[in-house]
Amino acid sequence: SNVNAARLELKLFRDAAAAAHMKDAAAAAHMK
C-alpha cells in the first residue's frame, strides 16, 4: 500500500541521514 511505501521511503531517508551524520562525525573526530 502507499502507507507501506511511505514508511519504507522514510526509513531509507533516515538511514541515509544517519549514515551521513556518522560519516561527518568520524571526519570531525579525525580532524581534531
C-alpha positions, -999 to +999 in steps of 0.1 A: +000+000+000+010+036-002+014+037+036+040+009+035+058+026+006+059+059+025+072+042+056+099+024+036+109+057+020+111+074+054+132+046+068+157+048+039+158+086+042+165+083+080+191+056+074+209+077+048+208+107+071+222+087+100+250+073+078+259+108+066+259+120+102+282+092+113+305+100+084+306+137+093+312+128+130+340+105+120+356+131+098+353+157+125+369+134+151+397+126+126+404+163+121+410+170+158 
